[in-house]
Amino acid sequence: MTTRLVLSPDHDLDDRISAALAASSLQAIGYACVIDLDRMCCGSYRAAADIYPASVIKIAVMAEAFHQYAAGALTRDQAVSISGANLTTTAEPTPFVPGYRATVQELVELMITRSDNIATNQMLDVLRRENVTAYMRELGLATFLMGRKLSGSEPLIADPETVGRNRLPPEETAWLLAVIALDMVSEAAEQRAILERCVHNDKLVLGLLPGDRFMHKTGETDEQSHDAGILVTSQGRRYAIVLYTTPEPQPDRSDASYIDPRLTSWMRHLRGSL
C-alpha cells in the first residue's frame, strides 16, 4: 500500500510550536513538527534538520515488518535465533541472548514497547535495511536512511553492512506517524496499538491532559532526547507530534534515568494551545 499525503502549511501552528519551545527554554535545542490530522495541515520548527533520530527510527522498522507481513514475505510466528553479533546494551531488561528463539512478532513488540536494541538489530537482519529504506522512500520520506544497526553504548556495535548514519528528520517522522494514524499503511491499527504500549512515558506523555491518548516512541542517547507519537485528544482530535532535542551536557545527566523536564513542559504548553 502506497500513499502521498497532501498537507497545507499552517503558520499559526508554527507560532504555537515556537511559543511552546520558548516557554520551555527549548528554542536553541528543539526541532519540532506537528500535523493536524483532521485539518491536514502542518506546523514546524527547524523540522528538516538532520538530527540523529536515535530509537525513534524503530517506528520505520516496525512499519516495514507489517509491510512484509502484508506481502506474504514474513509471518508473525516465524522463528528467529538471536545472533551474538547483534548484542548491545539496551534500555530495559531483555530476554534476548545468543541462541534465544524469538518470534518475529516478539521482536517487533519489544523493539517498540521497551526500545530493545537487540530486537531491532535482529529485525534488520530479517527485514534487510535496504528494504526499510526503500519502503520509507515509497511512503514519501524523501531523505530517510536506515544506515546502520543500533548501539546502546560505546563502542558502537560492529556492523559490516553499514551504509551510513541513520537519518529520519522530525518532519519525516511526523509524516510516517501521519500515514499510520490515517490507516494508509498495512495493519495501521495494530501498529498504533504497539506504539500505545510504549513503557517510556516520562517525556511528552506527562504534559498531556486527562483523557488524552499518545501512541509514541522515544529516543535517547547522550546527545539526543526525543519523543514522537500520535495524539488523540479527549475531544477526539488527532495530531502527529514530534519533538527532537539535542540537550547541552549537564552534570546530572550522568544518571541514565535523568529526563529533561523541558520536553514535558513543551507538550504541556503546546497541548494547551491545540
Secondary structure, 3 states (H helix, E strand, C coil): CCCCCCCEECHHHHHHHHHHHHHCCCCCCEEEEEEECCCCEEEEECCCCCCCCHHHHHHHHHHHHHHHHHHCCCCCCCEEECCHHHCCCCCCCCCCCCCCEEEHHHHHHHHHHCCCHHHHHHHHHHHCHHHHHHHHHHHCCCCCECCCCCCCCCCCCCCCCCCCCCECCHHHHHHHHHHHHCCCCCCHHHHHHHHHCCCCCCCHHHHCCCCCEEEEEEEECCCCEEEEEEEECCCCCEEEEEEEECCCCCHHHHCCCCCCHHHHHHHHHHHHHC
